[in-house]
């Protein structure tokens, strides 16, 4: 199974010049933990709610939340091809030390987002199906 | 198995008058996602990195990060007794809609913190043990 089957296809993304304030409002209104920063449909950064919490401490003296998100985003964003398998996606998260990976097509364009939560949900669903097989096969007590 | 067996016993906690800035520095230096707010050893609030990101937007005009954490903490903090079972802890997280629960003793004193990640780790360990049983029983190919 490729990660594109289970990833979120609708990814909230903004350009690098978007204000930190707007990104925070997006995370709040859409109830999401990260926003991908993209230019010409290609991911150039990523910012999480934790980044917003810990990287904008000195903003009060330097223009505050009107600063562009490019100032606090993670620039070396790890991405993953949409045809990658689940196991390889887990390996990539493990080696990169991240819980979220923007999903890209062969041209490097943003087409989705895969999170550790998505993968846990998939595994739980698979275990649920296994539980049903066991339930059917078990003797009635 | 009680949650006290698997929960984190060392919980980072501060008093309500601690500054938001200090709490952010704690989250950063200790690489943690939440801090419990306690008075006389009893939890009175909780604050996550997401709360720091989304609840301090107007701080620049109102005293900034020197404001006490009590201004942005969640006050109706759900706690869980240390002798609660894993299944009941999951139910509590589900009904409360939270991923982290401060663990308290019979006197309501803070003795730990249980997170969804801790429970997933436990389940993964149990599945790993099951995989080893299957591995031993399987015919050698």
Boltz contact constraints between the chains, C-beta under 6 A:
constraints:
  - contact:
      token1: [A, 24]
      token2: [B, 54]
      max_distance: 6.0
  - contact:
      token1: [A, 28]
      token2: [B, 54]
      max_distance: 6.0
  - contact:
      token1: [A, 49]
      token2: [B, 50]
      max_distance: 6.0
  - contact:
      token1: [A, 49]
      token2: [B, 53]
      max_distance: 6.0
  - contact:
      token1: [A, 50]
      token2: [B, 49]
      max_distance: 6.0
  - contact:
      token1: [A, 52]
      token2: [B, 53]
      max_distance: 6.0
  - contact:
      token1: [A, 53]
      token2: [B, 49]
      max_distance: 6.0
  - contact:
      token1: [A, 53]
      token2: [B, 52]
      max_distance: 6.0
  - contact:
      token1: [A, 53]
      token2: [B, 53]
      max_distance: 6.0
  - contact:
      token1: [A, 54]
      token2: [B, 24]
      max_distance: 6.0
  - contact:
      token1: [A, 54]
      token2: [B, 28]
      max_distance: 6.0
  - contact:
      token1: [A, 60]
      token2: [B, 60]
      max_distance: 6.0
  - contact:
      token1: [A, 60]
      token2: [B, 64]
      max_distance: 6.0
  - contact:
      token1: [A, 64]
      token2: [B, 60]
      max_distance: 6.0
